């Protein structure tokens, strides 16, 4: 996965056409959203496969230690709301408890 770096003009540099720039930025957000959706669909499929394999081998439905690792990683990268996002992803993959 490649890293995208946005170029943000200085605060005092007003764009020639703010409406056009807003449109460009919204298009960039749309592209990011499309990538996120694709990755989330992939994550969901992988998570569901893990659940099937765990159930088939007599394991529990979830691993609390693994979930804590995921939540910690999201919290460290994104702050307190990151843990909430991580929990939404976990719930999407395994369903509500």
N, CA, C and O of each residue as an XYZ file, in Angstrom:
388
protein
N       0.847     -1.163      0.000
C       0.000      0.000      0.000
C       0.891      1.225      0.000
O       1.841      1.288      0.781
N       0.618      2.183     -0.839
C       1.441      3.374     -0.935
C       0.953      4.425      0.037
O      -0.212      4.446      0.435
N       1.875      5.297      0.407
C       1.547      6.393      1.299
C       1.307      7.631      0.459
O       2.094      7.957     -0.430
N       0.213      8.316      0.749
C      -0.136      9.525      0.018
C       0.127     10.708      0.930
O      -0.334     10.736      2.071
N       0.862     11.677      0.432
C       1.140     12.882      1.188
C       0.434     14.046      0.519
O       0.687     14.353     -0.646
N      -0.443     14.685      1.255
C      -1.174     15.827      0.720
C      -0.310     17.074      0.833
O       0.381     17.284      1.830
N      -0.361     17.878     -0.187
C       0.348     19.154     -0.169
C      -0.651     20.208      0.256
O      -1.629     20.478     -0.441
N      -0.393     20.797      1.406
C      -1.302     21.803      1.946
C      -0.629     23.160      1.815
O       0.452     23.373      2.364
N      -1.263     24.083      1.088
C      -0.661     25.407      0.915
C      -0.653     26.161      2.245
O      -1.461     25.862      3.124
N       0.237     27.122      2.403
C       0.251     27.933      3.627
C      -1.106     28.595      3.844
O      -1.841     28.870      2.895
N      -1.420     28.843      5.105
C      -2.732     29.414      5.456
C      -2.979     30.753      4.782
O      -4.122     31.090      4.474
N      -1.921     31.519      4.548
C      -2.105     32.836      3.943
C      -2.152     32.794      2.417
O      -2.322     33.836      1.783
N      -2.007     31.628      1.823
C      -2.040     31.494      0.361
C      -3.449     31.090     -0.062
O      -3.804     29.912     -0.019
N      -4.236     32.060     -0.463
C      -5.609     31.799     -0.887
C      -5.604     31.250     -2.316
O      -4.944     31.808     -3.193
N      -6.339     30.158     -2.551
C      -6.408     29.619     -3.908
C      -7.124     30.596     -4.839
O      -7.961     31.388     -4.405
N      -6.784     30.527     -6.104
C      -7.390     31.420     -7.092
C      -8.899     31.215     -7.143
O      -9.655     32.184     -7.228
N      -9.337     29.977     -7.094
C     -10.759     29.659     -7.152
C     -11.081     28.663     -6.039
O     -10.942     27.454     -6.225
N     -11.511     29.171     -4.878
C     -11.779     28.281     -3.750
C     -12.784     27.173     -4.072
O     -12.622     26.044     -3.608
N     -13.808     27.477     -4.851
C     -14.818     26.467     -5.177
C     -14.199     25.328     -5.989
O     -14.520     24.160     -5.770
N     -13.322     25.666     -6.916
C     -12.659     24.635     -7.718
C     -11.767     23.781     -6.833
O     -11.734     22.558     -6.976
N     -11.044     24.416     -5.923
C     -10.152     23.665     -5.027
C     -10.946     22.757     -4.111
O     -10.543     21.620     -3.861
N     -12.067     23.244     -3.610
C     -12.934     22.413     -2.767
C     -13.396     21.188     -3.559
O     -13.419     20.076     -3.032
N     -13.757     21.393     -4.801
C     -14.163     20.272     -5.653
C     -13.052     19.260     -5.825
O     -13.294     18.054     -5.779
N     -11.814     19.747     -6.027
C     -10.662     18.847     -6.156
C     -10.445     18.051     -4.872
O     -10.218     16.842     -4.907
N     -10.519     18.744     -3.749
C     -10.317     18.082     -2.465
C     -11.413     17.049     -2.187
O     -11.142     15.975     -1.650
N     -12.636     17.382     -2.553
C     -13.733     16.420     -2.365
C     -13.532     15.189     -3.242
O     -13.855     14.072     -2.837
N     -13.004     15.395     -4.428
C     -12.694     14.252     -5.295
C     -11.619     13.377     -4.659
O     -11.670     12.151     -4.751
N     -10.660     14.008     -4.022
C      -9.606     13.251     -3.329
C     -10.188     12.453     -2.159
O      -9.810     11.304     -1.928
N     -11.108     13.076     -1.432
C     -11.784     12.361     -0.339
C     -12.564     11.173     -0.892
O     -12.526     10.085     -0.317
N     -13.266     11.370     -1.996
C     -14.019     10.273     -2.616
C     -13.098      9.115     -2.989
O     -13.457      7.951     -2.811
N     -11.912      9.432     -3.507
C     -10.952      8.390     -3.875
C     -10.453      7.663     -2.624
O     -10.314      6.440     -2.628
N     -10.187      8.415     -1.561
C      -9.778      7.799     -0.292
C     -10.885      6.888      0.236
O     -10.618      5.773      0.683
N     -12.121      7.364      0.183
C     -13.250      6.562      0.649
C     -13.362      5.262     -0.129
O     -13.619      4.210      0.457
N     -13.173      5.321     -1.436
C     -13.248      4.113     -2.259
C     -12.174      3.108     -1.838
O     -12.433      1.906     -1.766
N     -10.974      3.605     -1.561
C      -9.894      2.719     -1.113
C     -10.207      2.138      0.257
O      -9.984      0.952      0.499
N     -10.724      2.972      1.152
C     -11.089      2.486      2.486
C     -12.153      1.398      2.404
O     -12.051      0.371      3.076
N     -13.159      1.621      1.591
C     -14.230      0.630      1.444
C     -13.667     -0.684      0.924
O     -14.018     -1.753      1.421
N     -12.800     -0.608     -0.068
C     -12.189     -1.830     -0.613
C     -11.387     -2.566      0.467
O     -11.493     -3.785      0.598
N     -10.596     -1.833      1.229
C      -9.809     -2.446      2.298
C     -10.693     -3.016      3.396
O     -10.411     -4.089      3.929
N     -11.756     -2.305      3.734
C     -12.663     -2.797      4.773
C     -13.387     -4.063      4.329
O     -13.604     -4.969      5.135
N     -13.756     -4.131      3.074
C     -14.379     -5.359      2.562
C     -13.401     -6.526      2.630
O     -13.781     -7.643      2.980
N     -12.142     -6.261      2.293
C     -11.114     -7.297      2.384
C     -10.914     -7.721      3.834
O     -10.809     -8.912      4.126
N     -10.861     -6.738      4.753
C     -10.685     -7.042      6.170
C     -11.843     -7.879      6.692
O     -11.634     -8.827      7.449
N     -13.046     -7.537      6.297
C     -14.233     -8.273      6.722
C     -14.166     -9.725      6.256
O     -14.459    -10.639      7.027
N     -13.784     -9.940      5.003
C     -13.692    -11.301      4.469
C     -12.640    -12.111      5.226
O     -12.870    -13.276      5.550
N     -11.493    -11.503      5.507
C     -10.436    -12.204      6.248
C     -10.912    -12.532      7.655
O     -10.702    -13.644      8.139
N     -11.546    -11.578      8.308
C     -12.051    -11.788      9.661
C     -13.082    -12.907      9.709
O     -13.070    -13.737     10.618
N     -13.966    -12.922      8.733
C     -14.978    -13.976      8.703
C     -14.348    -15.343      8.456
O     -14.802    -16.340      9.018
N     -13.311    -15.403      7.625
C     -12.625    -16.674      7.399
C     -11.951    -17.155      8.681
O     -11.975    -18.347      8.985
N     -11.351    -16.236      9.428
C     -10.748    -16.609     10.710
C     -11.808    -17.180     11.637
O     -11.572    -18.188     12.303
N     -12.982    -16.541     11.685
C     -14.069    -17.042     12.533
C     -14.493    -18.449     12.156
O     -14.724    -19.286     13.028
N     -14.594    -18.713     10.865
C     -14.970    -20.056     10.396
C     -13.909    -21.071     10.817
O     -14.237    -22.154     11.302
N     -12.647    -20.718     10.632
C     -11.557    -21.631     10.995
C     -11.507    -21.870     12.502
O     -11.277    -22.995     12.947
N     -11.722    -20.820     13.281
C     -11.727    -20.976     14.743
C     -12.863    -21.903     15.172
O     -12.665    -22.783     16.010
N     -14.049    -21.706     14.600
C     -15.199    -22.546     14.961
C     -14.967    -23.990     14.534
O     -15.295    -24.914     15.277
N     -14.409    -24.192     13.352
C     -14.170    -25.541     12.846
C     -13.145    -26.298     13.689
O     -13.178    -27.526     13.765
N     -12.238    -25.556     14.321
C     -11.215    -26.216     15.132
C     -11.605    -26.263     16.606
O     -10.791    -26.619     17.459
N     -12.860    -25.901     16.903
C     -13.352    -25.966     18.278
C     -12.963    -24.765     19.120
O     -13.123    -24.788     20.341
N     -12.465    -23.734     18.498
C     -12.068    -22.538     19.236
C     -13.255    -21.669     19.597
O     -14.388    -21.919     19.184
N     -12.966    -20.638     20.382
C     -14.010    -19.693     20.767
C     -14.288    -18.746     19.611
O     -13.508    -18.653     18.663
N     -15.383    -18.062     19.703
C     -15.800    -17.145     18.638
C     -14.838    -15.980     18.474
O     -14.666    -15.468     17.367
N     -14.216    -15.561     19.556
C     -13.305    -14.433     19.475
C     -12.136    -14.627     20.415
O     -12.164    -15.472     21.310
N     -11.112    -13.829     20.194
C      -9.923    -13.823     21.040
C      -9.808    -12.438     21.655
O      -9.477    -11.467     20.975
N     -10.085    -12.360     22.954
C     -10.056    -11.056     23.618
C      -8.673    -10.423     23.562
O      -8.559     -9.208     23.399
N      -7.622    -11.225     23.693
C      -6.274    -10.653     23.639
C      -5.995    -10.071     22.259
O      -5.372     -9.015     22.149
N      -6.444    -10.742     21.217
C      -6.260    -10.226     19.856
C      -7.057     -8.943     19.664
O      -6.561     -7.989     19.064
N      -8.282     -8.914     20.166
C      -9.098     -7.710     20.032
C      -8.436     -6.540     20.751
O      -8.459     -5.415     20.251
N      -7.847     -6.789     21.916
C      -7.163     -5.720     22.645
C      -5.960     -5.201     21.861
O      -5.675     -4.003     21.882
N      -5.253     -6.098     21.169
C      -4.131     -5.667     20.328
C      -4.620     -4.725     19.228
O      -4.014     -3.686     18.966
N      -5.717     -5.104     18.596
C      -6.275     -4.277     17.518
C      -6.695     -2.915     18.062
O      -6.370     -1.882     17.476
N      -7.414     -2.913     19.177
C      -7.883     -1.651     19.759
C      -6.716     -0.769     20.187
O      -6.761      0.446     19.998
N      -5.688     -1.357     20.751
C      -4.513     -0.587     21.164
C      -3.819      0.038     19.963
O      -3.378      1.185     20.022
N      -3.723     -0.714     18.876
C      -3.079     -0.198     17.666
C      -3.866      0.992     17.103
O      -3.275      1.996     16.704
N      -5.186      0.876     17.072
C      -6.017      1.975     16.566
C      -5.949      3.187     17.494
O      -5.881      4.325     17.031
N      -5.966      2.942     18.795
C      -5.893      4.039     19.769
C      -4.549      4.762     19.637
O      -4.504      5.992     19.656
N      -3.466      4.009     19.505
C      -2.136      4.619     19.390
C      -2.013      5.450     18.114
O      -1.397      6.516     18.122
N      -2.591      4.970     17.034
C      -2.466      5.661     15.755
C      -3.429      6.831     15.607
O      -3.099      7.827     14.963
N      -4.632      6.719     16.203
C      -5.685      7.690     15.925
C      -6.260      8.388     17.157
O      -7.167      9.210     17.031
N      -5.754      8.075     18.323
C      -6.267      8.686     19.543
C      -7.492      7.948     20.064
O      -7.821      6.861     19.590
N      -8.169      8.548     21.048
C      -9.303      7.878     21.694
C     -10.397      7.422     20.717
O     -10.967      6.343     20.880
N     -10.683      8.234     19.719
C     -11.705      7.827     18.748
C     -11.227      6.658     17.895
O     -12.041      5.949     17.304
N      -9.921      6.453     17.828
C      -9.381      5.323     17.083
C      -9.842      4.004     17.658
O     -10.125      3.064     16.914
N      -9.922      3.922     18.987
C     -10.403      2.699     19.625
C     -11.861      2.442     19.247
O     -12.262      1.294     19.058
N     -12.641      3.493     19.140
C     -14.045      3.341     18.727
C     -14.132      2.828     17.301
O     -14.954      1.964     16.993
N     -13.288      3.358     16.440
C     -13.252      2.882     15.058
C     -12.820      1.424     15.017
O     -13.406      0.618     14.294
N     -11.796      1.086     15.790
C     -11.346     -0.306     15.865
C     -12.461     -1.229     16.320
O     -12.629     -2.319     15.773
N     -13.229     -0.801     17.323
C     -14.334     -1.628     17.824
C     -15.399     -1.817     16.754
O     -15.959     -2.906     16.630
N     -15.687     -0.783     15.986
C     -16.650     -0.916     14.891
C     -16.176     -1.956     13.878
O     -16.968     -2.761     13.387
N     -14.881     -1.934     13.569
C     -14.337     -2.897     12.623
C     -14.396     -4.315     13.187
O     -14.742     -5.256     12.473
N     -14.062     -4.467     14.457
C     -14.133     -5.786     15.078
C     -15.572     -6.303     15.057
O     -15.816     -7.460     14.716
N     -16.506     -5.452     15.420
C     -17.912     -5.849     15.443
C     -18.404     -6.222     14.039
O     -19.174     -7.167     13.866
N     -17.945     -5.463     13.050
C     -18.333     -5.753     11.661
C     -17.853     -7.139     11.256
O     -18.554     -7.858     10.544
N     -16.662     -7.516     11.708
C     -16.092     -8.793     11.317
C     -16.658     -9.987     12.062
O     -16.783    -11.068     11.487
N     -17.001     -9.814     13.327
C     -17.463    -10.936     14.127
C     -18.913    -10.843     14.548
O     -19.484    -11.825     15.024
N     -19.519     -9.679     14.381
C     -20.885     -9.481     14.832
C     -20.903     -9.034     16.285
O     -19.882     -9.076     16.970
N     -22.051     -8.614     16.740
C     -22.205     -8.181     18.131
C     -22.120     -9.392     19.049
O     -22.481    -10.506     18.671
N     -21.633     -9.149     20.265
C     -21.553    -10.239     21.245
C     -22.837    -10.359     22.015
O     -22.957    -11.222     22.885
